[in-house]
Every structure is written in C-alpha cells, then in structure tokens.
Amino acid sequence: MTRPARVIIDLPALRHNFNRVRQIAPRSRIIAVVKADAYGHGLLRTARTLAAADAFGVACLEEAAQLREADITNPILLLEGPYSASELPQITAWDLQIVVHDDSQIAMLEHARPPQPFKVWLKIDSGMHRLGFPPAETRRVWQKLMSLSSVAPGIRLMTHLATANEPDNPMTERQLQVFKSAGEGIEAERSSANSAGILLWPESHLDWVRPGLMMYGISPVEGKSSRELGLEPVMSLQSSLIAVKSLRRGDVVGYGASWFCPEDMRIGVVAAGYGDGFPRHSSSGCPILVKDIRTRITGHASMDMLCVDLRNIPDVKVGDPVELWGAQLPIEEVASHAGTIPYELMCGINKRLRCEEHGQSENPL
C-alpha cells in the first residue's frame, strides 16, 4: 500500500500565474525564477511548463546543469554569478548569462579567455545591502566590464527590491530612484521587479521582470490573498486519516503531553509530519482540512504523523482526505501560524513524498 501523504502540482495553475505576469507587465520580458528546485515544485517540470519564459533564473551552476542536460534551451541567468573562476568554462559551454556583483568576479573575467564572451548583468545595490556595487561605482564598473574582451556587448543593469511587498513603505520608491540615477547616461536594458514589484509597483517593471513567488500562486503582498491578486495555488500537500480515536476528557495527545482533551472527543491521526516538510512549530491550533472541513491540529506534529481535532466533522473514518495546505487552505496561513514564510514550507517538501502533476501522473520530485 502506498503511503497517502503526497504533494500535488497543478501545472495549469502554474501556467495561469505565468500568464498573469504577462498581463500585468506586458512590455517586459520575463525571467522565471526556478532556483531551489523551483521553490520545491520540481525544476524540470516547472521549466518545461514555462517554456514560454524569456529566460530562467537559477542560483548556481548545478541548477543550470540540470536544465541544460534536460535540453532546456531558454537563456539561463546565474543570479549570484560565478563563485570561482573554475566555473567559467562550464558557464561558456552551457551558454549561461551571469550576474556580476563584486570586484572579485571582475578579476575572474579579466583573466578569462573564453571562446565566446560572457553575457553579463551588472548588479547595483540600491539599498538592500546584500549583493551589488554601490550606486556611485556603477559607471566605473560598467566601463571596466565594457573594456574586457571576455564580456559581450549589451551589458544589462539590475537591482533587487527589499520591501516591495509593503505598498506603503517609501523604501521601494527610493530604491527605484537610486537605481535610475545610478544608470543615467548608460544605454542598457534594466531589471528591478520581483513578484511584489510586478504586482504593486508598475514603475519597477522596466525591460525585464523576475517573478518567483507569484508564479507558484503565493501572495507576496501583505494583507492580500493570492485569490485577490488573481493567482492560483500550484502546490497542495495532501494525505488522509490513518486512525480515528475516541479519547476522554483530560487525555493527552502527542509528544511532550502538552495538549489535553478539553472534553470527551475524537482525534484523527494524519499520515504526514515534519519528515514530509510540514512545520513542527505549526502544532496545536494550526488550521487543517479534513473532508474539506476546517479544523485544527492538536499537540506537536511528529516526524510521520500529526493529530487533528474531529469534534466538528461528522461521519469521519479512516481514509478520509486531508489537506495540509493547497487550493482550499492557503499556505500563507499555515506559514503564518508556524512563524515562517511560504518559501520555507515549499522548499522544505521532502523528496520521499509522491508527486502528482495535477492529480494524474506520478513522478518523483
């Protein structure tokens, strides 16, 4: 018998969300961000579904390798650029584009003699203070890169927005102005918009946008649900009940004996736990659906199981379906209860889970 815990990837929803990006930013080209196994959705299935993307964004050479070895021919951008000069030959062989954000990377390019020059994006730190050159150094760095035979013409400029998910935070406007000023007089394509920028800041769209979270049907905007933004959840984590127990008032449930039955009641045991990627910190009180009816978790989640309150669910039995997050229970709500963000939950999905694409074919993650 196959363990009932599984993750379902809704590929039509993925395509819908990608098309939503096209609707919102029709004049921009799209770099679909598929790093971290496409946020847990499966790198190759996501890339194949989003074949219309103008480029893919990945974090490292290993992710780019998976795409190229699977005959994915779209342009691929290494969002953190090369980590060492030893990566440059493979970057050339796979025709990858690179972000340059540090003088150490420029030094790599100075000594490189590739058969074809590298396609470069120059990253400017407009205020997030993570990666990128100070704005005042933009022209110096751009001119340096332009002088290198290892760098192709058509260097592009990019930055990253720190608070675009907060519609009333003036930092985004400041960052956009800093980025604009830094590139004055430079003829180059530009990119600044992440998912929140795409949705809330039309002035950030520029030549290229870089959607991540919104493509997977998750709201990046504070106080706005994915449905309100016209997005459809792509990932569902589902399982079923493997036991139904009748307990007495005062009985304890789960490790640590931290949850007591407030009355005589039924408890359901679900075949899913933190070993599957469900957050252990999202224990007592976290919402969960049993037979499409909202209830709550009782006690601490175990590695392979968790317990749920069945008092408001009639005619419940072993085998009844459970949704831990997905189309009917937003992952944002579960993440909030666990004190984390949807990114962490999606990326934490365990490879042991069966994966069903839109509930039909089964494939490994």
N, C-alpha and C positions, 0 to 999 in steps of 0.2 A: 504493500500500500504506500502511495506517495504521501509524504508529509504535506499537510494542507497549506502551510504558510507559503506565500508566493507574492511576487511583485508583478503587476500588470502595467505594461507600457502602451499607452493609447497613441498610436502613430498618427491617426487623423487629427487628434488634438495637437500634436507637435507641429504638423503642417499648418493647422489653423493659426497657431500662435506665431509661426514664422510669417505667414501672410498678414497677420495683424501688424507686425513690424513694417512690412511693405506699405500697408495702408497709412500708418502714422508718419512714416518717414519716406515718402515716395521718391524723393530726389536723392536719397542717399543709397550707397551700396552697403551691403551687409556682410560683416564678419561675424559668423555664427560661432559663439564661444562654446567649445566642446571639450574643454580641459576636464581633468578629474573624471575620466570615463563618462564625459557628457553629463556631469553632475549626477553620476550614478545611473544614468539612463541607458548606458551602453554606447561606447564611442562609435563603433562601426554602424550599428543600426541607426543611430542618430544622423551620422554623416550621410548615409545612403538615403535616408528620408528627406534630408535637407540638401539634396543635390543641387538645388537652385541657388544655394548661397554663393555670394561672390567670393567668399574666402572662409576658411575656418581658422579659429584662434585656439592654440594649444599652449600648454605651459612648458613643455620640454620636448627634447628630441625623441624620447621613447614614444610619446603620444603621436608625434608626426610620423614616426616609423610605422606604427600600426595602420595609419591612414594610407600611406604610400604603398605599403606591402599588400593592402587590400585593393589596390588600383584606384584609389580615390585621387582624381586629378585636379580638383579645385586648388587654387592658391592656398597655402598654409602659412600662417604667421606665428612665429615663436614669440609669445607675448613677453617673455623675460630675456629674449635674445640668447646668444651663446653663453654657456657657463665657462667654457675654456676653449682655447684655440684648437684643441684636438677634435672638437665637434665640427669645425668649419668644412672639412672635406665632405662629410655626410650631408651637411646643410646644402652644399653645392650640388651633390649628387641627386638629392631629392627636390631641388629647386624650391627651397624654403625661403620665405621672407623673414627678416629678423628685426627685432626692436633693439635699438642702441640707447642705453640709458646711463652709461658710465664710461669714464675715460679708459678704464681697463679694456673695455670692448673695442674702443677705437684703436688701442695699441694692438689688439689681435688683428684687426683689419689692416693696419699699416704693414704688418709683416706677411700678410696673406697674398698668395699669387694664384687665385682660383682661375679655372678655365673660363668661367663666366662671372662677371661682377655680381656682388650681393645686392639684393633689393632691400633697402633699409627704411625703417621708420625711426625717426628721431623723437624720443620721448622727453617731454618737458614737464617738470614738477611745478604745477600751477598752484600748489597749496596743500596737497595731501601729504607731502613729505614722506613718500615711500620710495618709489623709483622715479628717476628722471633728472635732467640737468636743471640747474637754476635758470629761471627765465632770462636773466641778464646774459647768460652764456649761449643762448640759442644761436645767434649769428656766428659766434666763434666756432661752435661745434659743427654747425651746418656747413660753413666754409671749409673746415677741416675735412669733413666727410666728402664734400664735393671734390676736393683735391686728390682723393685716393683713387688709384686705378682699380682697386678691388671693390669699389662701390659704384653701383649703376646710377645713371641719372634718374631724376624723378624721386628724390628723397621725400618721404611724407612726414608730416608732423602729427604727434598725438599727445594727449594728456589723459588723466583719469580723474573723475569727479568723486569727491569724498562724501557729500551729503545730498546728492541729487534726489534721494528718496524722501527728503523733507521739503515740502513745497514752500514753506515759509522761511527757510534758512537762507540768508543772504550770501552764504559762502559760495554757492554754485554760481551766482552772478559774478562774484569777484573772481572765481577761478576762470570763468569763460572770458572775462575781460583781460586777465593776466595772460591767458593763452593767446588771445587775439593780438595783444600788444607785443608779445614775445616774437610772434611770427611776422610782424609788419615788414613789408618790403621783400618777403621771401615768397617766391612762386612755388607753392606746394599744396598737395591735397592734405586735408586735415581730418582728424577724428577725435571726438571727445565724449560722445554719448554712450553710456552704459544703458542697462534696461530702464532705470529710473529716469535717466536723462531723456531717453526716447519718449517716455510717457508724459513727462512733466515739463520738459524744457525744450521746446521746438528750436530755440536758437542754438542748441547744442548739437543738432543733427549733422550739420556740415556735410563733407563729402562721403564719409563712412560712419556707420553706427556699429556698435559692438554689443548686441543683445546676448545676455546669458540667462539670468533667472526667468525673465518673462517668456522666453521660448519654451520653458518647461511648465508654463502655466501657473507660476507663482507670482504673487503680487510683491513688487519691491517697494511699494508706496505705503507709507504709514497711514493707517486709517482707511485704506481702500482694499477691498477684496479682489481676488482675481476675476471673479464674475463681473464686478463693477467696471473693471478695466477691459472687458471683452476677451479675457484669456480663459483657456480650458486646461484644467489639471491633466498632466500627462502620466504621472506615476500614481498608482494605487498600491498600498500594502494591504493584503487581504489574507485571511486564514479562516478557521472555523473552530467551533467548540469541540473539545475532545472529552469533556466531562461536565456534568451538572450535579452539584452537591447541595443537599439541604442541611443547613447549619442552624445552630441555636444562638440565641442572644448571648453575647459575651465570647463566643468562639473567635479565635484569632485566624488570620489569613496571611500566609506568605512568610518569607524570611524576616527575621527580626521581631516577629509577633507584634508588629506596630499598628495593625489595623484590626479593630474588634467589630464584630457584627452588632449593629445597634438594636437588632430585633431578630426573631426567627426569620430566616430568609434563604434564598437560593443564590449560590455563587456558581459562575461558569468559569471553566478553565480553557483558555485560548492557546492554541499551538503557535505561539510567537513570543519572542522575548528580545533581550538586548543582544543575544547572539545572532539575531537576524538583522539588527540595526535599529530596533525600537529603543528609544532613550530610557535608560533605567531611572533617570531623575524625573521622568514623567510618570509617576506612580499614582498613588491614591488621588482620585478626583479627576484625572485626565479623561477627557471625553473619548468615547469609542462607540462604534455602531455594531449592534447585534441584530440581525434580521432587519436591517435598515432603521432600527430604533436606537436613539441616542441613550447611552448610559454612561457608566464611569468605571475606571479601573479601581480595584481595591488592593491595598498593600503594595509591596515592591514587585516590580517585574523581575522575573528570573531569567536565566540565560535562554531557555527554550519555551517558557510558558509565562502567562500572566493571568490574573483572575479579574473577573468583572462582576458587577452588581446586576442581578437579574430580576430585581423586585418589580420593575415596571414593564417586563417583557413577558407576555402570556405565551403559553404553549411552546416553551423553549425546549430544545432537545439537542443531544449530541449530533454534530454535523451541521448545525445551523451556521450561516455565514457571518463573518466578522470583517468589518473594515476598520483598519487602524489609522489610515489616512487615505485620501483619494478624492474621487469625484463628489462624494457627498459629505465628507469630513475634511475640511481644508488642512493641509499640512502646516500652514501658518499657525493654526490654532493649537495643534499638538506641540509645535516647536515653542510657542509662547509659554505653554504650560510647563515645558521642560527647561525653560530659561535659556533657550538657544535659538538658532535661526534655521529656516528650512534648508539652507545649503548643507548644514552639517548632517541633518537627517538623511537627505537624499544621497549624499556622498558616503554615508555610513552603511548603506544597504550591503548585507553580507552576500558573498558570491555563492553560498550554499543554497540560496533561495531559487526556486524555479522562476523563470521569467516567461511570461506570456505576452506576446505582442497583440494588443487589442483583444485579449481573451481567446486567441485562436491557436497560433503555432507556438510551441515551446522551444526555447533556445537558452543556452547558458548566457549569463550576464557577461 
